[in-house]
Amino acid sequence: PAAPAEPAVTTPPSLADIATPTPTPGPGQPTGTPTASPTDASDQAWLSIQDLYPLFTNLDCSDPAQRTGGVVDDPAKPLVTCSQDGLAKYVLGPAEIEGTDLNSAIATQASNDQGFATGGWVVRLNFDAAGADAFQALTTRISTLTAPQNQFAAVLDGLVVTAPSVDQTFTNDVDITGNFTRESAEALAQQLQFGALPISFTVQTEDQVSATLGTEQLQRGLLAGVVGLVLVVAYSLLQYRALGLVTVGSLVLAAALNYGVLLLLSWLQGFRLSLAGVAGLIVAIGVTADSFILFFERVRDEIRDGRALSTAVEAGWHRARRTILISDAVSLLSAVVLYVLAVGNVRGFAFTLGITTLVDVAIVMLFTHPLVALLARTKFFGSGHKWSGFDPEHLGSVVARHALHHGAHRPTVAERRAQERAKAHSGAGDGTAAGPRDSHDSEDDA
């Protein structure tokens, strides 16, 4: 019997082959030289380069992978490339005008010879002195050629942006015409304008970070918010004593409302809290505390002027309300402007700042002010206890200073009536006439 055949030996691909995939064909430039010396960029002699035809044949402009751009071409050599939409394939001669020779490219409405708008849109090019001379020479030469040699192409990232035909000589202020809409004309103008900027990018440094960096930074941001909240609470209790508990309650309620709003937005709109959003929440702690401090200090000012606490609360709120609303309006306007004009993480900061500002207005109006008004009716706060934060003597009330100056306290209504009855009894004992006591005095004695 015949010996069994040896199994075929297959060589597995090397690691270098796996790490370096086969490059995808695309726009490129030939490396050879023409058989005859071309006289200009439109000379057919450029087509005699040996490897130019294979480049043109293998280029499939219908394949998006071959139209990714990013080609850095040599302006002194021909270029085989596609249009950006993949509908046309070109063999272009060497570049005759650099993008740096273009001063501006703007989208404007087309006009006739009399200067009246015709309703269409054009892209107007303006060159510097060197670019204008080169463009005049180019259009003078190709305007007499047949299609497609009478076209010039604007190339960006190795792909043709536009390739208009020329039928006359131009010097400067050239209008590219076509079936443009306003949007398409502006898009082409921006590509030509910003593509003319001499910008290049070189990697200077590269850092690789772990996937847990975002989680770590978010945790640190939340920790910073907790530290800021603790400091605000500590300051409020130290400065306003028992009144500081109102600040604590307001901040807790504001935090709950903000959390609820963010959860609702996450459920309805897919909102995700970023590190910039956490920064907006931290800033909101200061905005909210500022509203409380402004209100409390206005009430204290009224107490210093000698008002009773219940009256001081309403008078202080009347003075503080407008300032609080103006401050929050400025903060909200800043958030809106940032959200509209900014991009990326800055919009997350502006979004949370706007939400917390609206919550601050609601808390101050519907919780803080009514709560302080209710506390003013209690004995602890209404009597001006030294730990209430509304102690007239501690605040330097004009009434308290007057009483201390005379070594006495301000008499109550009952004490003043008792003093009046004592004077009346003293007058009767001295033989002075005294009329009958009315029923009101009898009720007071009783």
C-alpha positions as CSV (number, residue, x, y, z in Angstrom):
1,P,0.0,0.0,0.0
2,A,1.1,3.5,-0.7
3,A,2.3,5.6,2.2
4,P,-0.1,8.2,3.5
5,A,0.5,11.7,2.2
6,E,2.2,14.1,4.6
7,P,-0.2,16.7,6.0
8,A,0.2,20.2,4.6
9,V,2.2,22.4,6.8
10,T,0.7,25.9,7.2
11,T,2.7,28.7,8.7
12,P,0.7,30.9,11.1
13,P,0.9,34.6,10.6
14,S,3.5,36.4,12.6
15,L,2.8,38.9,15.3
16,A,4.2,41.6,13.0
17,D,1.7,40.6,10.3
18,I,-1.2,40.8,12.7
19,A,-0.1,44.1,14.2
20,T,0.4,45.6,10.7
21,P,-2.7,45.1,8.5
22,T,-2.6,45.4,4.8
23,P,-3.1,49.1,3.9
24,T,-6.3,50.0,2.2
25,P,-5.7,51.4,-1.3
26,G,-6.8,55.0,-1.8
27,P,-5.7,58.4,-3.2
28,G,-2.0,58.5,-3.9
29,Q,0.8,59.9,-6.1
30,P,3.1,58.2,-8.6
31,T,6.7,57.7,-7.7
32,G,8.1,57.6,-11.3
33,T,9.0,60.3,-13.7
34,P,7.4,61.3,-17.0
35,T,9.0,60.1,-20.3
36,A,9.1,63.7,-21.5
37,S,9.5,66.9,-19.6
38,P,6.1,68.6,-19.0
39,T,5.9,72.3,-19.9
40,D,3.1,73.1,-17.3
41,A,0.7,71.4,-14.9
42,S,-1.8,70.8,-17.7
43,D,0.7,69.0,-20.0
44,Q,-0.4,65.5,-21.0
45,A,3.2,64.3,-20.5
46,W,2.4,63.8,-16.8
47,L,0.2,60.8,-17.8
48,S,3.3,59.0,-19.1
49,I,4.5,58.2,-15.6
50,Q,4.6,54.4,-15.4
51,D,2.8,53.8,-12.1
52,L,0.2,56.5,-12.5
53,Y,-2.2,54.3,-14.5
54,P,-2.3,51.4,-11.9
55,L,-3.1,54.0,-9.2
56,F,-6.0,55.3,-11.2
57,T,-7.3,51.9,-12.1
58,N,-7.2,50.5,-8.5
59,L,-8.8,53.5,-7.0
60,D,-12.5,52.8,-6.1
61,C,-14.1,56.0,-5.2
62,S,-17.4,54.3,-4.4
63,D,-15.6,52.6,-1.4
64,P,-15.9,55.0,1.7
65,A,-12.7,53.4,3.0
66,Q,-10.8,54.9,0.1
67,R,-12.2,58.3,0.8
68,T,-11.1,58.8,4.4
69,G,-8.7,61.6,3.5
70,G,-5.7,62.5,5.6
71,V,-3.4,62.4,2.6
72,V,-0.4,64.7,2.8
73,D,0.5,65.2,-0.9
74,D,3.6,66.6,-2.6
75,P,2.4,69.7,-4.5
76,A,5.2,69.1,-7.1
77,K,3.8,65.7,-8.2
78,P,0.5,64.7,-9.8
79,L,-2.3,63.3,-7.6
80,V,-4.8,60.5,-8.2
81,T,-7.8,61.1,-6.0
82,C,-11.5,61.2,-5.6
83,S,-14.1,63.8,-4.9
84,Q,-15.4,64.0,-1.3
85,D,-18.7,62.5,-2.3
86,G,-17.1,59.7,-4.3
87,L,-18.9,60.5,-7.6
88,A,-15.8,61.5,-9.6
89,K,-12.2,60.3,-9.9
90,Y,-9.4,62.7,-11.0
91,V,-5.8,62.7,-12.2
92,L,-4.6,66.2,-11.2
93,G,-1.4,67.9,-12.3
94,P,1.0,69.5,-9.8
95,A,-0.4,72.3,-7.6
96,E,0.0,75.8,-9.0
97,I,-1.5,77.8,-6.1
98,E,-1.0,77.0,-2.4
99,G,-3.8,77.4,0.1
100,T,-1.8,80.0,1.9
101,D,-2.3,82.3,-1.2
102,L,-6.1,82.4,-0.5
103,N,-7.1,85.4,1.6
104,S,-10.8,84.6,2.0
105,A,-13.6,82.4,0.8
106,I,-17.2,83.6,1.6
107,A,-20.7,82.5,0.6
108,T,-22.6,85.3,-0.9
109,Q,-25.7,85.9,-3.1
110,A,-25.1,85.9,-6.8
111,S,-25.5,89.2,-8.7
112,N,-25.7,90.3,-12.3
113,D,-23.5,92.9,-14.1
114,Q,-25.7,95.7,-12.7
115,G,-25.1,94.5,-9.1
116,F,-28.6,93.3,-8.5
117,A,-29.0,90.0,-6.6
118,T,-30.3,87.1,-8.8
119,G,-31.4,84.9,-5.9
120,G,-28.7,82.2,-6.3
121,W,-25.6,81.6,-4.2
122,V,-21.9,81.7,-5.1
123,V,-18.6,81.2,-3.3
124,R,-16.3,84.2,-3.7
125,L,-12.6,83.7,-3.6
126,N,-10.0,86.4,-2.9
127,F,-6.3,85.8,-3.4
128,D,-3.2,87.7,-2.3
129,A,-0.9,89.3,-4.8
130,A,1.1,86.2,-5.6
131,G,-2.1,84.0,-5.7
132,A,-3.9,86.5,-8.0
133,D,-1.0,86.4,-10.5
134,A,-0.8,82.6,-10.4
135,F,-4.6,82.3,-10.8
136,Q,-4.6,84.6,-13.8
137,A,-1.9,82.6,-15.5
138,L,-3.8,79.4,-14.7
139,T,-7.2,80.5,-16.0
140,T,-5.6,82.1,-19.1
141,R,-4.1,78.7,-20.0
142,I,-6.9,76.3,-19.2
143,S,-9.8,78.4,-20.5
144,T,-8.8,77.5,-24.0
145,L,-8.7,73.7,-23.4
146,T,-11.4,71.2,-23.8
147,A,-13.1,69.4,-20.9
148,P,-12.0,68.1,-18.5
149,Q,-8.7,69.8,-18.9
150,N,-10.4,73.2,-18.5
151,Q,-11.1,72.5,-14.8
152,F,-9.0,73.3,-11.7
153,A,-9.5,71.4,-8.5
154,A,-9.3,72.5,-4.8
155,V,-7.9,69.7,-2.7
156,L,-8.3,69.3,1.0
157,D,-6.8,66.3,2.9
158,G,-6.1,64.6,-0.4
159,L,-9.7,64.8,-1.7
160,V,-11.2,67.1,-4.2
161,V,-13.5,69.7,-2.6
162,T,-14.6,71.4,-5.8
163,A,-13.5,71.2,-9.5
164,P,-15.1,74.1,-11.4
165,S,-14.6,74.6,-15.1
166,V,-13.1,77.8,-16.5
167,D,-14.2,79.6,-19.7
168,Q,-12.4,83.0,-19.3
169,T,-9.4,84.6,-17.6
170,F,-9.8,85.7,-14.0
171,T,-7.5,87.8,-11.8
172,N,-9.1,88.1,-8.4
173,D,-12.5,88.0,-6.6
174,V,-13.5,84.8,-8.4
175,D,-17.0,83.5,-8.1
176,I,-17.6,79.7,-8.1
177,T,-21.1,79.2,-9.4
178,G,-23.3,76.2,-9.4
179,N,-26.6,74.9,-8.0
180,F,-25.7,76.1,-4.5
181,T,-28.0,76.5,-1.6
182,R,-27.1,78.7,1.2
183,E,-26.0,75.8,3.3
184,S,-23.9,74.1,0.6
185,A,-22.3,77.4,-0.3
186,E,-21.4,78.1,3.3
187,A,-20.0,74.6,3.7
188,L,-17.8,74.9,0.7
189,A,-16.6,78.4,1.7
190,Q,-15.6,77.1,5.2
191,Q,-13.7,74.2,3.7
192,L,-11.8,76.4,1.4
193,Q,-11.2,79.1,4.1
194,F,-10.1,76.9,6.9
195,G,-8.4,74.4,4.7
196,A,-6.1,77.3,3.6
197,L,-4.7,77.7,7.1
198,P,-1.1,76.5,7.5
199,I,-1.8,74.2,10.4
200,S,-0.1,71.0,11.3
201,F,-0.2,68.8,14.4
202,T,2.7,66.9,15.9
203,V,2.4,64.6,18.9
204,Q,4.6,66.0,21.7
205,T,3.5,64.0,24.7
206,E,1.2,60.9,25.1
207,D,-0.2,59.6,28.4
208,Q,-2.1,56.4,29.0
209,V,-4.5,56.4,31.9
210,S,-6.5,53.6,33.4
211,A,-10.2,53.2,32.8
212,T,-10.9,54.0,36.5
213,L,-9.7,57.6,36.2
214,G,-13.1,59.0,35.4
215,T,-14.7,57.2,38.4
216,E,-11.9,58.4,40.7
217,Q,-12.2,62.0,39.6
218,L,-16.0,61.9,40.0
219,Q,-15.6,60.5,43.5
220,R,-13.1,63.3,44.4
221,G,-15.5,65.9,43.0
222,L,-18.4,64.6,45.1
223,L,-16.0,64.6,48.1
224,A,-15.1,68.2,47.5
225,G,-18.9,69.0,47.4
226,V,-19.4,67.3,50.7
227,V,-16.5,69.2,52.3
228,G,-17.9,72.5,51.0
229,L,-21.3,71.7,52.3
230,V,-19.9,70.8,55.8
231,L,-18.0,74.1,55.9
232,V,-21.1,76.1,55.0
233,V,-23.1,74.4,57.7
234,A,-20.3,74.9,60.3
235,Y,-20.1,78.6,59.4
236,S,-23.9,79.0,59.5
237,L,-24.1,77.4,63.0
238,L,-21.2,79.5,64.3
239,Q,-22.5,82.8,62.9
240,Y,-26.3,82.4,63.2
241,R,-26.5,79.8,66.1
242,A,-29.9,78.2,66.1
243,L,-30.9,80.1,63.0
244,G,-28.2,78.2,61.2
245,L,-30.5,75.1,61.4
246,V,-32.7,76.9,58.9
247,T,-29.7,77.0,56.5
248,V,-29.1,73.3,57.1
249,G,-32.7,72.4,56.4
250,S,-32.8,74.6,53.3
251,L,-29.6,73.0,52.0
252,V,-30.8,69.5,52.6
253,L,-34.1,70.2,50.9
254,A,-32.3,71.9,48.0
255,A,-30.0,68.9,47.6
256,A,-33.0,66.5,47.6
257,L,-34.8,68.6,44.9
258,N,-31.6,68.8,42.8
259,Y,-31.1,65.0,43.1
260,G,-34.7,64.4,42.2
261,V,-34.6,66.7,39.1
262,L,-31.3,65.0,37.9
263,L,-32.9,61.5,38.4
264,L,-36.0,62.6,36.4
265,L,-33.8,64.0,33.6
266,S,-31.7,60.8,33.6
267,W,-34.9,58.7,33.2
268,L,-36.6,60.9,30.6
269,Q,-33.6,62.3,28.6
270,G,-30.7,60.0,29.5
271,F,-28.8,62.7,31.3
272,R,-25.5,61.7,32.8
273,L,-23.7,63.6,35.6
274,S,-20.2,64.4,34.6
275,L,-17.3,65.9,36.5
276,A,-18.1,69.3,35.1
277,G,-21.7,68.8,36.3
278,V,-20.5,68.1,39.8
279,A,-18.5,71.3,39.7
280,G,-21.8,73.1,38.9
281,L,-23.4,71.5,41.9
282,I,-20.6,72.6,44.1
283,V,-20.8,76.2,42.9
284,A,-24.5,76.1,43.6
285,I,-23.9,75.5,47.3
286,G,-22.3,78.9,47.5
287,V,-25.1,80.5,45.5
288,T,-27.7,79.0,47.8
289,A,-25.9,79.9,51.0
290,D,-25.5,83.5,49.7
291,S,-29.3,83.9,49.4
292,F,-29.8,82.7,53.0
293,I,-27.0,85.0,54.4
294,L,-28.4,88.0,52.5
295,F,-31.9,87.3,54.0
296,F,-30.7,86.8,57.6
297,E,-28.5,89.9,57.6
298,R,-31.4,92.0,56.4
299,V,-33.5,90.8,59.3
300,R,-30.7,91.4,61.7
301,D,-30.4,95.0,60.4
302,E,-34.0,95.6,61.1
303,I,-33.5,94.2,64.7
304,R,-30.6,96.6,65.2
305,D,-33.0,99.4,64.2
306,G,-35.2,98.4,67.1
307,R,-38.0,96.4,65.3
308,A,-39.6,93.4,66.9
309,L,-38.6,90.1,65.3
310,S,-41.9,89.4,63.5
311,T,-41.8,92.9,61.9
312,A,-38.1,92.6,61.2
313,V,-38.6,89.3,59.3
314,E,-41.1,90.9,56.8
315,A,-39.2,94.1,56.5
316,G,-35.9,92.2,56.0
317,W,-37.5,89.9,53.4
318,H,-38.9,92.9,51.5
319,R,-35.4,94.4,51.3
320,A,-33.6,91.1,50.5
321,R,-36.0,89.6,48.0
322,R,-35.2,91.8,45.1
323,T,-31.4,91.4,45.6
324,I,-31.8,87.6,45.8
325,L,-33.8,87.5,42.5
326,I,-31.3,89.8,40.7
327,S,-28.4,87.7,41.9
328,D,-30.1,84.4,40.8
329,A,-31.1,86.0,37.5
330,V,-27.5,86.9,36.7
331,S,-26.4,83.4,37.6
332,L,-29.1,81.8,35.4
333,L,-28.2,84.1,32.5
334,S,-24.6,83.1,32.8
335,A,-25.6,79.4,32.8
336,V,-27.7,79.9,29.7
337,V,-25.0,81.8,27.8
338,L,-22.4,79.1,28.6
339,Y,-24.8,76.3,27.6
340,V,-25.6,78.0,24.2
341,L,-22.1,79.1,23.3
342,A,-19.9,76.4,24.9
343,V,-19.3,72.8,23.9
344,G,-18.4,69.6,25.7
345,N,-18.0,69.5,29.5
346,V,-18.6,73.2,29.9
347,R,-22.3,72.7,28.8
348,G,-22.6,70.1,31.6
349,F,-21.4,72.7,34.1
350,A,-23.8,75.3,32.8
351,F,-26.7,72.9,32.8
352,T,-26.4,71.9,36.4
353,L,-25.7,75.5,37.4
354,G,-28.9,76.6,35.8
355,I,-31.0,73.8,37.5
356,T,-29.6,74.6,40.9
357,T,-30.2,78.3,40.5
358,L,-33.9,77.7,39.8
359,V,-34.1,75.3,42.8
360,D,-32.5,78.1,44.9
361,V,-35.2,80.5,44.0
362,A,-37.9,78.0,44.9
363,I,-36.3,77.1,48.2
364,V,-35.8,80.7,49.4
365,M,-39.3,81.7,48.3
366,L,-41.3,78.7,49.4
367,F,-39.3,77.3,52.4
368,T,-36.7,79.6,54.0
369,H,-38.8,82.8,54.2
370,P,-42.0,81.0,55.5
371,L,-40.0,79.0,58.0
372,V,-38.3,82.0,59.5
373,A,-41.6,83.8,59.7
374,L,-43.0,80.9,61.7
375,L,-40.0,80.7,64.0
376,A,-40.4,84.4,64.7
377,R,-43.7,83.6,66.4
378,T,-42.1,81.1,68.8
379,K,-41.0,82.1,72.3
380,F,-37.4,81.0,71.8
381,F,-36.8,83.2,68.7
382,G,-39.4,85.9,69.4
383,S,-38.0,86.7,72.8
384,G,-34.5,87.2,71.3
385,H,-32.8,84.3,73.1
386,K,-29.1,84.6,73.1
387,W,-28.7,81.3,71.2
388,S,-31.4,82.2,68.6
389,G,-29.3,84.3,66.4
390,F,-31.7,87.2,66.9
391,D,-30.5,88.5,70.3
392,P,-31.0,92.3,70.2
393,E,-28.3,92.9,72.8
394,H,-25.8,90.8,70.9
395,L,-26.7,92.5,67.6
396,G,-26.3,96.0,69.1
397,S,-30.0,97.0,68.8
398,V,-30.6,100.7,69.4
399,V,-33.3,99.8,72.0
400,A,-31.0,97.5,73.8
401,R,-28.2,100.0,73.9
402,H,-30.6,102.7,75.3
403,A,-31.7,100.3,78.0
404,L,-28.2,99.4,79.0
405,H,-27.2,103.1,79.1
406,H,-29.8,103.7,81.7
407,G,-29.2,100.6,83.6
408,A,-32.6,99.1,83.0
409,H,-34.5,96.9,80.6
410,R,-37.3,98.0,78.3
411,P,-40.6,97.6,80.3
412,T,-43.3,95.4,79.0
413,V,-47.0,96.5,78.6
414,A,-48.0,94.7,81.9
415,E,-45.1,96.4,83.7
416,R,-46.1,99.8,82.4
417,R,-49.7,99.4,83.6
418,A,-48.5,98.2,87.0
419,Q,-46.4,101.3,87.3
420,E,-49.4,103.5,86.4
421,R,-51.7,101.8,89.0
422,A,-48.9,102.3,91.6
423,K,-48.8,106.0,90.9
424,A,-52.6,106.2,91.1
425,H,-52.7,104.6,94.5
426,S,-49.8,106.8,95.7
427,G,-51.8,109.9,94.6
428,A,-54.9,108.7,96.5
429,G,-52.9,108.2,99.7
430,D,-51.7,111.8,99.6
431,G,-55.3,113.2,99.6
432,T,-55.6,113.8,95.9
433,A,-58.8,113.3,94.2
434,A,-59.2,110.1,92.3
435,G,-62.1,109.2,90.1
436,P,-63.8,105.8,89.9
437,R,-61.8,103.1,88.2
438,D,-63.2,102.0,84.9
439,S,-64.0,98.5,84.0
440,H,-60.8,98.0,82.0
441,D,-58.6,98.7,85.0
442,S,-60.7,96.3,87.1
443,E,-60.1,93.6,84.5
444,D,-56.4,94.3,84.6
445,D,-56.4,94.0,88.4
446,A,-58.3,90.8,88.2
